[in-house]
Amino acid sequence: MDVSFLGGPRPQRGVGVVAPFDFALDRELWRWVPDGISLHLTRTPYVPVEVSLDLARLVSEHETLHEAVRTLNAIAPEVVAYACTSGSFVGGVAGERAMCAAMTTAGAVPSLTTSGALLDALVELDVRRVALVTPYTVSVTSALEEYVAEAGVSVTGCAYMGLTRHIWKVPYRQVSEMAHKAVRADAQALFISCTNLPTYDVIPQLEAELRIPVISANQVTMWAALRRLGTRAVGPYQALIDPAARTGPVRPEPPGLRPGIPGLPEVRGLPDEEQQQEGWT
């Protein structure tokens, strides 16, 4: 059969993605990607460590990132994204910037991280007060709170799941329940952390229920990477990627709330023996 009349495949623009070795949501990333864009994923080497601050540091070492980015060079992506939230906030704001610089040097293309994309998304949405949902233990969750506060955004509430493995198996129902626990009246947005936590289908529903923008780790990563290419992520009625979704009802401003950056709220989690269970701060 002669198919030459089809003209061959359309030219593709590439986004390189460096993910931790246990990343399991490749398909979710693709759901935000429009036609004409291809994702090229590579993973960091396996280490026998459960999800923790130690693992975040191991998968974000500059040498590890350098080697991962080098594996992408042969296919010449136009931008490289490090798809790991904890691995990119564990070193604070300065550490995240250093990671981007190291990846850019290794690949000679612009680079970004999930945590850096989070801060860009908060600026895009003009958010100064954010609620957090994480699948992490209290120590990793606290590190995220510190990162966000360092960037000048106050954390109004936080719910965490206390998981150290199999995060990709968390059902949408549990994500939704934790979101409702975390969001208080003064939150301007909700961030759902961890690129291994499924969120694509739950975002529009939560935005309708909570009446604030809801952003997630995978969403902000793809949004930021595609913006570097001059194109938009795709998705059903999500405030970050669809400006029309930002004009709906908003939560009322709590009386007496003044603009500013209050101190980082104390993490009132669970007793040590129960930190592997759900909690909120």
URZI-V895561 format. One line per field, one symbol per residue. burial: # if it has 9 or more other C-alpha atoms within 8 Angstrom, else .. A space follows every 10 residues. Layout:
burial: ???
This chain:
burial: .......... ..######## ..#.#..##. ###...#### .###...... ###.###.## .#.####### .##...#### ########## ###.###.## ####.##.#. ########## ##....#### ########## ########## ..######## ####..##.# .#..##.##. ####.##### #########. .###.##..# ########## #######... .###..#### ##..##.... #......... #..#....#. ....##.### #
